[in-house]
Amino acid sequence: MRAGAVVAALGAMLLVACAGGGVDARYPARAPGCAVRSFPEQPTVAVDELGPVKVDCPAAGEACERQLLDAVCARGGDVAWGLADNALSASSLVAHAAHSRRLAEGMRSPGCNVRVLAEGGPPPGSENIGPVTAYCSPDDPKDACVRELADQVCRLGGNMLWQIDGPTVYGDKQRMRGRAAHAR
């Protein structure tokens, strides 16, 4: 990552931390550069509001817009709306940070039924909840590590496991990674 991008991301996170309003515990901070859907006015998808974000940039343009979206990421958002309220040449941008409303209703018990997708991604309309990682004994079969990943999907409220990677050697353990999702 370029030094300028790191400074911009840190500045955005500091701005969010100082802006008040707190962070919604359901939506932890996301990495700078995360995917954010932008809407000029009210979003056309159901969202949970996370509050306003503001950035002051040395100059207007794409870099300033990305800093604003990074501020949304730092709040845990995947939606920025109200962008039409900013002038095209503004170097001080404001947006509403939000997160698309989750389909998953909450934590499920380990051992819950999880659909493991060997190829491809979750079906359209699914909620991508996020990454899961399992650390297993070197003697554990692959199925045991996949079950640990599935249990993590359960804890996140998901019902699908996809994009599975591993197992790979990680110190004195095996590591597997995947992604949790939820579909109706």
C-alpha positions in Angstrom: 0.0 0.0 0.0 1.3 3.5 -0.9 2.3 5.8 2.0 -0.3 8.3 0.9 -3.0 5.8 1.0 -2.0 4.6 4.4 -2.0 8.2 5.7 -5.4 8.9 4.1 -6.8 5.7 5.6 -5.5 6.5 9.1 -6.8 10.0 8.8 -10.2 8.7 7.8 -10.3 6.3 10.8 -9.2 9.1 13.1 -11.9 11.4 11.7 -14.5 8.7 12.3 -13.2 8.1 15.9 -13.4 11.8 16.7 -16.8 12.3 15.0 -18.7 10.7 17.8 -21.8 8.6 17.4 -19.8 5.4 18.1 -19.5 2.4 15.9 -22.3 -0.2 15.6 -21.0 -3.5 17.2 -22.9 -5.5 14.6 -20.6 -4.1 11.8 -16.9 -4.0 12.7 -14.6 -1.7 10.9 -13.6 -2.8 7.4 -10.3 -2.3 5.7 -9.6 0.8 3.6 -10.5 0.1 -0.1 -13.5 -2.1 0.9 -16.4 -2.3 -1.5 -19.0 0.5 -0.9 -22.2 1.0 -2.8 -22.8 4.7 -3.4 -26.2 6.4 -3.7 -26.7 10.0 -4.6 -29.8 10.2 -2.4 -31.6 7.7 -0.2 -30.4 4.1 -0.7 -32.6 1.8 -2.7 -31.7 -1.2 -0.4 -32.7 -1.7 3.2 -29.9 -0.4 5.5 -28.9 0.0 9.1 -27.7 3.6 9.6 -24.2 4.1 11.0 -24.1 7.9 11.0 -22.5 10.7 9.1 -18.9 10.7 7.9 -16.9 13.7 6.7 -13.4 14.1 5.2 -11.4 17.2 4.4 -9.0 16.7 1.5 -6.2 18.9 0.1 -7.9 18.7 -3.3 -11.2 17.5 -4.8 -11.3 14.5 -7.0 -11.3 10.7 -7.0 -8.7 10.5 -4.2 -11.0 12.6 -1.9 -14.0 10.4 -2.9 -12.1 7.3 -2.0 -11.1 8.8 1.4 -14.8 9.4 2.0 -15.6 5.7 1.1 -12.7 4.6 3.4 -14.3 6.6 6.2 -17.5 4.6 5.5 -15.4 1.4 5.7 -13.9 2.5 9.0 -17.4 2.8 10.4 -18.2 -0.8 9.2 -20.4 0.4 6.3 -20.9 -1.0 2.9 -23.2 1.8 1.7 -22.6 5.6 1.3 -25.6 7.7 0.6 -26.5 11.4 0.2 -23.5 12.0 -2.1 -25.5 14.3 -4.3 -25.4 16.9 -1.5 -21.7 17.5 -2.1 -20.6 19.9 -4.8 -18.6 18.3 -7.7 -15.5 20.4 -6.9 -15.7 20.1 -3.1 -12.7 19.1 -1.1 -14.7 18.6 2.0 -17.2 15.7 1.5 -20.0 14.4 3.7 -22.0 11.2 3.4 -24.3 8.9 5.4 -22.6 5.7 6.3 -24.8 2.6 6.4 -24.6 -1.1 6.2 -27.0 -3.2 4.0 -29.5 -4.8 6.4 -28.4 -8.3 7.3 -30.4 -11.3 6.3 -28.8 -13.3 9.1 -30.7 -12.8 12.3 -28.0 -13.7 14.8 -25.7 -16.3 16.2 -26.6 -20.0 15.7 -25.4 -22.9 17.7 -22.2 -24.8 16.6 -23.2 -27.9 14.6 -26.0 -26.1 12.8 -26.8 -27.0 9.2 -24.4 -25.3 6.8 -24.4 -25.7 3.1 -20.8 -26.0 1.9 -20.3 -24.7 -1.7 -17.4 -26.4 -3.3 -17.4 -24.1 -6.3 -18.7 -20.7 -7.1 -20.3 -18.2 -4.8 -23.5 -17.9 -2.9 -26.7 -17.5 -4.9 -28.0 -13.9 -5.8 -29.7 -12.2 -2.9 -27.4 -13.8 -0.3 -25.7 -11.8 2.3 -21.9 -12.2 2.3 -21.1 -12.1 6.1 -17.3 -12.3 6.0 -14.2 -14.4 6.4 -13.9 -17.4 8.7 -10.6 -19.2 9.7 -10.0 -22.5 11.4 -6.8 -23.7 13.0 -6.8 -27.5 13.4 -4.4 -30.1 14.6 -2.0 -31.4 12.0 -3.6 -34.9 12.6 -7.1 -33.7 11.9 -8.7 -34.7 8.6 -9.8 -32.0 6.2 -13.5 -32.7 7.1 -12.8 -31.8 10.8 -11.4 -28.4 9.7 -14.3 -27.8 7.4 -16.7 -28.5 10.3 -14.8 -25.9 12.4 -15.2 -23.4 9.6 -18.9 -24.3 9.4 -19.3 -23.8 13.2 -17.8 -20.4 12.8 -20.4 -19.7 10.0 -23.1 -20.8 12.6 -21.7 -18.4 15.2 -21.9 -15.5 12.6 -25.6 -16.4 11.8 -24.8 -17.8 8.4 -26.0 -20.9 6.6 -23.4 -21.2 3.8 -19.7 -21.7 3.6 -17.9 -20.8 0.3 -14.5 -19.9 -1.2 -12.7 -22.5 1.0 -8.9 -22.4 0.9 -6.6 -24.9 2.5 -5.6 -26.6 4.6 -2.2 -25.1 4.7 0.6 -25.5 7.3 0.6 -22.6 9.7 3.2 -23.1 12.5 2.3 -26.3 14.3 -1.3 -26.2 13.0 -3.3 -26.6 9.8 -5.2 -23.4 8.7 -8.3 -23.3 6.5 -10.1 -20.2 5.4 -13.5 -19.6 3.9 -16.3 -17.1 3.7 -19.6 -17.1 5.6 -22.9 -16.2 3.9 -26.6 -16.3 4.6 -29.4 -17.0 2.2 -33.1 -17.2 2.9 
